[in-house]
Amino acid sequence: MREQPRVRNVAAVAALGESLSDAQRRAFSRARRSRDPRFDGCFFVGVETTGIYCRPICPAPIAKESNVRYYLSAAAAVSEGFRPCLRCRPEAAPGTPAWQGTATTVRRGLQLIGEGALDNDDVEGLATRLGIGERHLRRLFVEHLGASPLQIATTRRLHFARRLLVETELRITDIAFAAGFGSVRRFNAAFRKTYQEAPRELRRRGGSSADGGTTLRLAYRPPFDFPRLLAYLRPRAIPGVEWVGESYARTLPVGDDRVVWLEVGQAKGDALQLTVHDASPEDILPTVRAVRRLFDLDADPGEIARSFAGDALLKELLAVDDGVRVPGAVDPFECAVRVLLGQQVTVKGATTLTGRLVERFGGKTVCAGGRLTHVFPRAEALVEADLGGVGLPKARAQALHALARAVAEGSVDLSPLSDRAQTRRALEAVRGIGPWTADVIALRALHDPDVFPAGDLGLRRAAGAEVSEAQLRRRAEAWAPWRSYAALLLWRAAATESTTN
């Protein structure tokens, strides 16, 4: 029998043990025994007799309950000395829900770490972003997740590196830097410490497309209606920049002067398949993050449904759309421009305007067999652009200039690491951008899960003809922190009602 793993962080383990209620343990035990995919990535299972930690859907024989420990993060299992399972591959699990059982500060901290906040900054910098002290941030993470912010970030990097080792043909040196490690030596040491073997011992060929693209599986929690998301994106696809058929393809600027193009399709099981073309190793992780935002792959439909269970209207809408996802954006500035151009025009009209903008000011390229020909222009290219031939009203053109200038100068930060509340205030300070526009930009471009534009006529119509804006706003308070999902459900209901009438 294998010796039990050595506990390396007694305080973390004790705090985590206290944070799990009896109800949670019973729920985790049932999920583990039934291999319920809805809980995949929500928690991890450490088996004392093997020293291995697994996903709750692991196909290995089910261990006795007395030999099992439950963890809310993979980093907590690693900190106690458990090694990742080679059968269920914890690194391939959907992202751990940033909201499960955590304080608001920890939720946002997890989201920022997931977006790379600790790739080029330290824990003190992360704490500053969150408006608290470094020691307090560490305490909150240990209390709620059983691991420090740095342990969480390191485990994420190792998980991503292992996926690249197994699923791609990238060189080990490239994988080390693609996963965010500062040196190959540091990567090898961290990998050997966690997996108890060197990266080269795990190397397995396969996963890359014939033309040199890098292919990865992006897991999600079911239910997930990929065709419905494609149906949403198809009429909004920017000619030359995006192409939507049975899959999704687009160009994407990365770094200062590089362009990649990507394809996303349905994979077997609960995952999408992403192929990135013309990418340097350092482009892969940001592209993966961007695609996960676009398709809202880290959402937990079960948690959202439980939050809406007390509202009769939302419960009824969820019965039709139980896997609701909020379409995000791979390029936040592009999304903001599209929202601005889409004011008071049809979807077709907004797509036409955006296409003209790209044709005149976007960078040119040729890829995907000629289906993709342009790259969306950066903010700097639109600051002084002559928009006369695009067909915009004068006020809208002035607003676009103002938005581009604010983004180029940095007064509006649309990056995933931005302070959402501050960015929203900065957006409203831009001439021509009102509360509704700022809300929709926050919902899609900033991927904020808790935005509700109560003044939107479509939302009010779906909620009831007699509902005032103030009444709807008060009612929506009960839907926090998932008001963006409530808004999407109501918009879909309004669109369906409009179509049937």
C-alpha positions in Angstrom: 0.0 0.0 0.0 1.2 3.4 -0.9 2.3 5.7 1.9 -0.1 8.5 2.6 0.9 11.9 1.2 2.7 14.2 3.5 0.6 17.3 4.6 2.6 20.3 3.5 0.2 23.1 4.6 -1.5 22.2 7.9 -3.1 25.6 8.3 -4.6 25.5 4.8 -5.9 21.9 5.2 -7.4 22.8 8.6 -9.1 25.9 7.2 -10.4 24.0 4.2 -11.8 21.2 6.4 -13.7 23.7 8.5 -15.0 25.5 5.4 -16.7 22.3 4.1 -20.1 21.8 5.7 -21.6 18.3 6.2 -24.1 19.1 3.5 -21.3 19.9 1.1 -19.5 16.7 1.9 -22.7 14.6 1.4 -23.3 16.4 -1.9 -19.7 15.8 -3.1 -19.9 12.2 -2.0 -23.1 11.6 -4.1 -21.6 13.5 -7.1 -18.4 11.4 -6.9 -20.3 8.1 -6.6 -22.6 8.9 -9.5 -19.8 10.6 -11.5 -22.1 13.5 -12.1 -20.6 15.7 -14.9 -22.3 18.8 -13.5 -19.8 18.8 -10.7 -16.7 18.3 -12.9 -14.2 21.0 -11.9 -16.3 22.2 -9.0 -14.3 20.1 -6.5 -11.5 17.5 -6.6 -11.1 14.2 -4.8 -7.9 13.1 -3.0 -7.5 9.4 -2.4 -5.2 8.8 0.6 -4.3 5.2 -0.3 -2.9 6.2 -3.7 -1.7 9.8 -3.1 -3.6 10.8 -6.2 -6.3 13.5 -6.7 -9.0 13.1 -9.3 -12.0 14.8 -10.9 -15.4 13.6 -9.6 -16.0 11.9 -13.0 -12.8 9.8 -12.9 -13.5 6.3 -14.4 -11.2 4.6 -11.8 -12.8 2.3 -9.3 -14.7 4.4 -6.6 -12.6 4.7 -3.4 -14.0 4.1 0.0 -15.4 7.2 1.6 -13.1 6.8 4.6 -10.1 7.1 2.3 -11.3 10.3 0.5 -10.7 14.0 1.0 -12.5 16.7 -0.8 -10.9 19.9 -2.1 -12.5 23.1 -3.6 -9.4 23.6 -5.8 -6.7 21.5 -7.4 -4.1 23.7 -5.8 -5.4 22.6 -2.3 -4.9 19.0 -3.2 -1.4 19.7 -4.6 -0.5 21.6 -1.4 -1.3 18.5 0.6 1.0 16.3 -1.5 -1.5 14.6 -3.9 -0.5 14.0 -7.5 -2.8 14.5 -10.5 -4.5 11.4 -11.8 -3.3 10.2 -15.2 -6.7 8.7 -16.2 -9.1 11.6 -15.6 -6.5 14.4 -16.1 -7.6 17.1 -13.6 -6.0 19.7 -15.9 -8.7 19.0 -18.5 -11.6 19.8 -16.2 -13.7 22.8 -16.8 -12.5 25.9 -14.9 -13.4 25.9 -11.3 -16.4 28.1 -10.8 -15.1 31.4 -9.4 -18.3 31.9 -7.4 -18.6 28.6 -5.5 -18.7 29.2 -1.8 -16.4 32.1 -1.9 -16.4 35.7 -0.8 -16.8 38.4 -3.5 -13.1 39.3 -3.2 -12.0 35.7 -3.7 -14.4 35.3 -6.7 -12.9 38.3 -8.4 -9.3 37.3 -7.3 -9.9 33.9 -9.0 -11.1 35.5 -12.2 -8.1 37.8 -12.3 -5.7 34.9 -11.7 -7.5 33.0 -14.5 -6.9 36.0 -16.8 -3.2 36.1 -16.0 -3.0 38.7 -13.1 0.0 36.8 -11.6 1.8 36.1 -14.9 3.7 39.4 -14.8 2.7 40.7 -11.3 3.0 39.5 -7.7 0.4 38.7 -5.0 0.8 42.2 -3.6 -0.2 43.7 -7.0 -3.2 41.4 -7.1 -4.2 42.5 -3.6 -3.9 46.1 -4.7 -6.2 45.5 -7.6 -8.7 44.0 -5.2 -8.3 46.9 -2.7 -7.1 44.9 0.3 -3.8 44.0 1.9 -1.6 41.1 0.8 -1.9 39.2 4.1 -5.7 39.5 4.1 -5.9 38.2 0.6 -3.7 35.2 1.4 -5.9 34.5 4.5 -9.1 34.7 2.4 -7.8 32.3 -0.2 -6.6 29.8 2.3 -9.9 30.0 4.2 -12.1 29.6 1.1 -9.9 27.5 -1.3 -7.3 25.8 0.9 -4.4 27.3 -1.1 -2.7 30.6 -1.5 -3.1 32.8 -4.7 0.4 31.8 -5.8 -0.4 28.1 -5.4 -3.6 28.6 -7.4 -1.7 30.3 -10.2 1.1 27.8 -10.3 -1.4 24.9 -10.4 -3.2 26.6 -13.3 0.1 27.0 -15.2 1.0 23.3 -14.6 -2.4 22.1 -15.7 -2.1 24.1 -18.9 1.4 22.9 -19.5 0.3 19.3 -19.1 -2.5 19.8 -21.6 0.0 21.2 -24.1 2.3 18.2 -23.5 -0.4 15.7 -24.1 -2.5 17.4 -26.8 0.1 19.2 -29.0 3.5 18.8 -30.6 5.0 22.0 -29.2 8.5 21.7 -27.9 8.9 21.4 -24.2 10.9 24.7 -24.1 8.0 26.5 -25.9 5.5 24.9 -23.5 7.3 26.2 -20.5 7.1 29.8 -21.7 3.5 29.4 -23.2 2.4 28.3 -19.7 3.9 31.4 -18.1 7.0 30.0 -16.5 10.0 32.3 -16.5 12.5 29.6 -17.3 12.7 26.0 -18.4 14.5 25.1 -15.2 11.7 26.5 -13.1 9.1 24.7 -15.2 10.9 21.3 -15.0 11.3 21.7 -11.2 7.6 22.6 -10.6 6.5 19.8 -13.0 8.6 17.2 -11.3 7.5 18.3 -7.9 3.8 18.0 -8.8 3.8 15.0 -11.2 6.9 13.2 -9.8 8.2 12.8 -13.3 9.9 15.1 -15.9 7.9 16.7 -18.7 9.7 14.6 -21.4 8.5 11.4 -19.7 4.9 12.5 -20.2 5.4 13.6 -23.8 2.9 12.1 -26.2 2.5 13.0 -29.9 -0.8 14.1 -31.3 -3.3 16.9 -31.3 -1.9 19.3 -33.9 -3.5 19.9 -37.3 -1.7 19.1 -40.5 -1.0 22.7 -41.4 0.8 23.4 -38.1 -2.2 24.7 -36.1 -2.3 23.9 -32.4 -5.4 22.0 -31.3 -6.8 21.9 -27.7 -10.0 20.7 -26.1 -11.8 23.3 -24.0 -14.1 21.6 -21.5 -17.4 23.0 -20.2 -20.2 22.0 -17.9 -23.3 20.7 -19.6 -25.8 21.6 -20.7 -24.3 23.7 -23.4 -26.1 24.6 -26.7 -23.3 25.3 -29.1 -25.6 25.5 -32.2 -27.6 28.2 -30.4 -24.5 30.3 -29.8 -23.5 29.9 -33.4 -27.0 31.0 -34.4 -26.5 34.2 -32.3 -23.0 34.8 -33.8 -23.9 34.0 -37.4 -25.9 37.2 -38.3 -23.5 39.3 -36.3 -20.3 38.0 -38.0 -18.1 40.7 -39.3 -17.4 40.0 -43.0 -13.7 39.2 -43.5 -13.0 39.0 -39.7 -15.4 36.2 -38.7 -16.9 33.2 -40.4 -19.7 31.1 -38.9 -20.9 27.8 -40.4 -21.1 24.6 -38.4 -18.1 26.0 -36.6 -16.7 29.4 -35.8 -13.5 31.0 -37.3 -12.0 34.4 -37.0 -8.8 36.5 -37.1 -7.4 37.9 -33.9 -4.6 40.4 -33.4 -2.1 39.4 -30.6 0.9 41.3 -29.2 1.9 44.4 -31.0 2.0 43.3 -34.6 1.0 39.6 -34.9 -2.2 38.0 -36.1 -3.5 34.5 -35.5 -6.6 32.9 -36.7 -8.6 30.3 -34.9 -11.3 27.7 -35.5 -13.8 26.5 -32.8 -16.0 23.5 -33.3 -17.8 20.9 -31.2 -15.6 18.1 -29.9 -16.7 14.7 -28.5 -17.9 14.8 -25.0 -18.5 18.0 -23.1 -15.9 20.1 -24.8 -15.2 22.4 -27.8 -12.2 22.0 -30.0 -10.0 25.0 -30.6 -7.4 25.2 -33.3 -5.0 28.2 -33.3 -3.1 28.9 -36.5 0.0 31.0 -37.1 0.5 31.4 -33.3 3.7 31.7 -31.3 3.8 29.7 -28.1 3.1 32.8 -26.0 -0.1 33.5 -28.1 -1.8 30.2 -27.2 -2.8 30.8 -23.5 -4.3 34.3 -24.2 -6.2 32.9 -27.1 -7.6 30.1 -25.0 -8.7 32.6 -22.4 -10.3 34.7 -25.1 -12.3 31.8 -26.6 -13.4 30.7 -23.1 -14.8 34.2 -22.6 -16.5 34.3 -26.0 -18.4 31.1 -25.4 -18.8 31.6 -21.6 -17.2 28.1 -21.0 -16.6 28.7 -17.3 -20.3 29.2 -16.5 -22.0 26.7 -14.2 -25.6 26.3 -15.5 -26.6 24.3 -12.4 -25.6 27.1 -10.0 -27.3 29.7 -12.1 -30.5 27.6 -12.2 -30.5 27.2 -8.4 -30.1 31.0 -8.0 -33.2 31.6 -10.3 -35.3 28.8 -8.8 -37.4 31.2 -6.7 -38.5 33.3 -9.6 -41.4 31.8 -11.6 -40.6 33.7 -14.8 -36.9 32.8 -14.9 -37.6 29.3 -13.9 -40.0 28.9 -16.8 -37.5 30.5 -19.2 -34.7 28.2 -18.0 -36.9 25.2 -18.7 -36.5 26.1 -22.4 -32.9 27.4 -22.2 -31.3 25.5 -19.3 -27.8 25.9 -20.6 -27.9 29.7 -20.9 -24.6 31.4 -21.8 -23.7 35.0 -22.2 -21.8 35.5 -25.5 -18.6 37.3 -24.7 -15.8 38.7 -26.9 -12.3 37.8 -27.9 -11.5 41.5 -28.6 -13.1 43.8 -26.0 -12.5 47.0 -28.1 -14.1 45.4 -31.1 -17.1 44.4 -29.0 -17.5 47.9 -27.6 -17.4 49.4 -31.1 -20.1 46.9 -32.3 -22.3 47.8 -29.4 -21.9 51.5 -30.1 -22.7 51.0 -33.8 -25.6 48.8 -33.0 -27.6 51.5 -31.2 -31.0 52.0 -32.8 -30.3 49.8 -35.8 -31.1 46.2 -36.7 -28.6 43.4 -36.3 -28.1 43.4 -40.1 -27.6 47.1 -40.2 -25.0 47.0 -37.4 -23.1 44.2 -39.1 -23.1 46.2 -42.4 -21.7 49.3 -40.6 -19.0 47.2 -38.8 -18.1 45.5 -42.1 -17.6 48.9 -43.8 -15.4 50.1 -40.9 -13.2 47.0 -41.1 -12.9 47.2 -44.9 -11.7 50.8 -44.7 -9.5 50.7 -41.6 -8.8 47.1 -40.7 -5.6 45.3 -41.4 -5.5 42.9 -44.4 -4.7 39.2 -44.3 -5.6 36.0 -46.1 -6.4 32.8 -44.2 -8.9 30.0 -43.7 -9.0 29.3 -47.5 -9.8 33.0 -48.2 -12.8 33.2 -45.9 -10.9 35.5 -43.5 -9.4 38.6 -45.1 -9.2 41.3 -42.5 -8.3 42.1 -38.9 -10.4 44.4 -36.8 -8.7 47.8 -36.5 -7.1 48.8 -33.2 -8.2 51.8 -31.3 -5.3 53.9 -32.4 -6.3 53.4 -36.1 -9.8 55.0 -35.4 -8.8 58.0 -33.3 -8.5 60.3 -36.4 -10.1 58.1 -39.0 -12.3 59.7 -41.6 -15.6 58.0 -41.0 -17.5 59.8 -43.7 -17.8 56.8 -46.0 -19.0 54.3 -43.3 -22.5 55.7 -43.2 -22.6 56.7 -39.5 -24.7 59.6 -38.2 -22.5 62.5 -37.2 -23.1 62.0 -33.4 -22.3 58.3 -33.7 -19.1 59.0 -35.5 -18.1 61.5 -32.9 -18.8 58.9 -30.2 -16.7 56.3 -32.0 -13.8 58.8 -32.2 -14.2 59.5 -28.5 -14.3 55.9 -27.5 -11.2 55.0 -29.7 -9.3 58.0 -28.2 -10.2 57.0 -24.6 -9.1 53.4 -25.2 -5.9 54.4 -27.0 -5.0 56.9 -24.2 -5.8 54.5 -21.5 -8.6 56.4 -19.7 -10.9 53.5 -20.6 -9.4 50.1 -19.8 -11.3 47.2 -21.5 -8.8 44.5 -20.6 -9.9 41.4 -18.7 -7.9 42.6 -15.7 -9.6 46.0 -15.5 -11.7 47.2 -12.6 -15.2 46.7 -14.0 -16.9 49.4 -11.9 -14.2 51.9 -12.8 -14.3 51.0 -16.5 -18.1 51.4 -16.5 -17.8 54.9 -15.0 -15.1 55.8 -17.5 -17.3 54.5 -20.4 -20.2 56.7 -19.3 -17.8 59.7 -19.2 -17.2 59.2 -22.9 -19.4 61.6 -24.9 -22.1 59.6 -26.7 -22.1 56.6 -24.4 -25.0 56.3 -22.0 -25.9 53.9 -19.3 -27.5 51.3 -21.6 -24.4 51.2 -23.9 -22.1 51.0 -20.9 -24.1 48.2 -19.4 -24.1 46.1 -22.6 -20.3 46.7 -23.1 -19.8 45.5 -19.5 -22.0 42.5 -20.0 -20.2 41.3 -23.2 -16.8 42.9 -23.6 -15.9 42.8 -19.8 -17.6 39.5 -19.3 -19.3 40.8 -16.1 -21.9 38.2 -14.9 -23.9 40.7 -12.9 -25.1 43.4 -15.3 -28.8 44.3 -15.8 -29.8 47.2 -18.1 -33.2 47.7 -16.4 -34.1 50.5 -18.8 -34.0 48.3 -21.8 -37.5 48.1 -23.4 -37.0 44.4 -24.4 -36.3 43.4 -20.8 -39.3 45.3 -19.5 -41.6 43.8 -22.2 -40.4 40.3 -21.3 -40.9 40.9 -17.6 -44.4 42.2 -18.0 -46.1 45.1 -19.9 -46.9 46.9 -16.7 -43.5 46.7 -15.1 -41.7 50.0 -14.6 -37.9 50.4 -14.8 -37.7 51.0 -11.1 -39.8 47.9 -10.4 -37.7 45.7 -12.7 -34.5 47.0 -11.1 -35.7 46.1 -7.7 -36.9 42.7 -8.8 -33.5 42.1 -10.5 -31.7 42.6 -7.2 -32.8 39.0 -6.2 -31.0 37.7 -9.3 -27.6 38.8 -8.3 -24.8 37.8 -8.9 -26.1 36.4 -12.2 -28.1 39.3 -13.5 -26.4 39.1 -16.9 -27.9 35.6 -17.4 -31.3 36.9 -16.3 -31.0 39.7 -18.9 -30.1 37.3 -21.6 -33.0 35.0 -20.8 -35.4 37.9 -20.9 -34.0 39.3 -24.2 -34.5 35.9 -25.8 -38.0 35.7 -24.5 -38.7 39.2 -25.9 -37.2 38.2 -29.3 -39.3 35.0 -29.4 -42.5 36.9 -28.6 -41.7 39.5 -31.3 -41.1 36.7 -33.8 -44.3 34.9 -33.0 -46.4 38.0 -33.1 
